[in-house]
Amino acid sequence: MGIAIYSRISTDKQDNQNQLDQLRGFAASQGWRIKREYVDVATGKTGDREQFKLLFKAASRREFELVLFWSLDRFSREGVLETLTYLQNLTQYGVGYRSFTEQYLDSCGMFREAVISILAVIAKQERVRLSERTIAGLQRARAHGRIGGRPRAACDPNEVLRLKTDGETLAEIAFKLKVSKSTVYRVLQQSGKK
């Protein structure tokens, strides 16, 4: 089987040779042929890693059959939902995955469905918690008199009404006053002149 190895360290002060040696040795013990190694020196908190992105491009072209990584936190630290999405993307590409240190995390193993189910439940809980935190934050902001979103564009309502009376269209008024058409519409609606 042709595989890819993914290795990541956070800073150039760390050494990933240990990871790579163990991954290469494990691949050899399984009789797997390493087609390519992808090595990042970057935080795992974002998917914006050069080698990580190249790994997924190659996976989408099915250049290998499996991705072997040392541990899930070396693969991604973005959170359960994002990490699960990466693993699902590999599955959709027809590419398996395997964690060297977490034997249960093996898309080819007997616990595959159980692990995916557990990760999916955890991801769903994370989405719920994120939503709850967002709602709580908005409620707290409102309680302190802050309103979320962009500040409304300001324009002189009298000028809007004058231009409308002169026969200008919403688009023309918006262009002249350097505001959006929806701002012009809102002003006209509030004045009862829409």
C-alpha positions in Angstrom: 0.0 0.0 0.0 1.3 3.5 -0.9 1.0 5.9 2.0 1.8 9.5 3.0 3.3 10.5 6.3 2.3 13.7 8.0 4.5 15.2 10.7 4.1 18.5 12.5 6.1 20.4 15.1 5.1 23.8 16.5 8.4 25.6 16.3 11.8 25.2 14.7 13.3 24.8 18.2 11.6 21.4 18.3 12.8 18.2 16.6 10.5 16.0 14.7 13.1 13.3 13.8 11.6 11.1 16.6 8.2 11.2 15.0 9.5 10.6 11.5 11.7 7.7 12.6 8.8 6.0 14.4 6.4 6.6 11.5 8.9 5.3 8.9 9.6 2.2 11.0 5.9 1.5 11.5 5.3 1.8 7.8 8.1 -0.6 7.0 6.8 -3.1 9.6 3.4 -3.0 7.8 5.0 -3.4 4.4 3.7 0.0 3.3 5.6 2.1 0.7 6.0 5.7 1.7 5.2 7.8 -1.4 5.6 11.2 0.3 6.3 12.9 3.6 4.6 16.1 4.5 6.3 18.0 7.3 5.1 21.3 8.8 6.7 23.6 11.4 3.6 25.4 12.4 0.9 25.6 15.0 -1.8 22.9 14.6 -4.5 25.4 15.6 -5.2 26.3 12.0 -5.4 24.4 8.8 -3.4 27.1 7.0 -0.3 25.0 6.9 1.6 24.7 3.7 2.3 21.0 3.8 -1.1 20.2 5.3 -2.8 21.8 2.4 -0.5 20.0 -0.1 -1.4 16.7 1.7 -5.1 17.3 1.1 -4.6 18.3 -2.6 -2.6 15.1 -3.2 -5.3 13.1 -1.3 -8.0 14.6 -3.5 -6.0 13.2 -6.5 -5.6 9.8 -4.7 -1.9 9.9 -4.9 -1.7 7.6 -1.9 -4.0 5.2 -0.1 -3.5 6.2 3.6 -2.2 9.0 5.7 -0.1 8.0 8.7 0.4 10.6 11.5 2.0 10.3 14.9 -1.0 11.4 16.9 -4.2 13.3 16.3 -2.8 16.5 18.0 0.1 16.4 15.6 -2.4 16.2 12.7 -4.7 19.0 14.0 -5.4 21.0 17.1 -8.3 23.0 15.7 -10.9 21.3 17.7 -13.0 18.2 17.3 -15.4 19.5 14.6 -12.6 20.8 12.3 -10.5 17.7 12.9 -13.4 15.4 12.2 -14.1 17.4 9.0 -10.5 16.7 7.8 -10.8 13.0 8.5 -14.2 12.9 6.7 -12.6 14.7 3.7 -9.9 12.0 3.5 -12.6 9.3 3.7 -14.5 11.0 0.9 -11.3 11.1 -1.2 -11.0 7.3 -0.7 -7.9 7.8 1.5 -7.6 6.1 4.8 -5.9 7.5 7.9 -4.1 6.0 10.9 -2.6 7.4 14.1 0.6 5.7 15.2 0.1 6.4 18.9 -3.7 6.0 19.0 -4.4 2.6 17.7 -8.2 3.0 17.9 -7.9 5.9 15.4 -7.6 3.8 12.3 -10.0 4.2 9.3 -9.1 0.7 8.2 -9.5 -1.0 11.6 -12.4 -2.8 13.2 -13.3 0.2 15.5 -13.6 2.6 12.5 -17.3 3.2 12.7 -17.3 3.4 16.5 -14.6 6.0 16.5 -16.3 8.1 13.8 -19.6 7.9 15.7 -18.0 9.1 18.9 -16.1 11.9 17.2 -19.3 13.0 15.5 -21.2 13.1 18.8 -18.4 15.2 20.3 -18.3 17.5 17.3 -22.1 18.0 17.6 -21.7 18.9 21.3 -18.9 21.3 20.4 -21.2 23.0 17.9 -24.0 23.3 20.5 -21.5 24.7 23.1 -20.2 27.2 20.5 -23.8 28.3 19.8 -24.6 28.6 23.5 -21.4 30.7 24.1 -22.3 33.0 21.1 -25.8 33.6 22.4 -24.6 34.2 25.9 -22.0 36.7 24.7 -24.6 38.6 22.6 -27.0 38.7 25.6 -24.2 40.0 27.8 -23.3 42.7 25.3 -27.0 43.7 25.0 -27.3 43.9 28.8 -24.3 46.4 28.7 -26.0 48.4 26.0 -23.9 47.2 23.1 -25.5 45.9 19.9 -23.6 43.5 17.6 -22.9 43.9 14.0 -21.7 46.8 11.9 -22.7 50.3 13.0 -25.5 51.6 10.8 -24.4 54.0 8.0 -25.3 57.6 8.8 -26.7 59.9 6.3 -28.9 63.1 6.5 -32.5 62.0 6.2 -33.5 65.5 4.9 -31.0 65.0 2.0 -32.4 61.6 1.2 -36.0 63.0 1.1 -34.9 66.0 -1.0 -33.2 63.8 -3.6 -36.2 61.4 -3.6 -38.5 64.4 -4.2 -36.2 65.5 -7.1 -37.0 62.1 -8.7 -33.7 60.3 -8.0 -33.8 56.5 -7.7 -32.6 54.6 -4.7 -29.4 53.6 -6.5 -28.7 57.2 -7.5 -29.4 58.5 -4.0 -27.2 55.8 -2.5 -24.4 56.6 -5.0 -24.5 60.4 -4.3 -24.6 60.0 -0.5 -22.1 57.1 -0.5 -24.3 54.7 1.4 -26.0 51.5 0.5 -29.4 51.2 -1.2 -30.7 49.5 1.9 -29.7 52.5 4.0 -31.6 54.8 1.7 -34.6 52.5 1.8 -34.6 52.3 5.6 -34.5 56.2 5.8 -37.4 56.5 3.4 -39.3 53.7 5.2 -38.9 55.5 8.5 -40.1 58.7 7.1 -43.1 57.0 5.4 -41.9 58.1 1.9 -40.8 54.7 0.5 
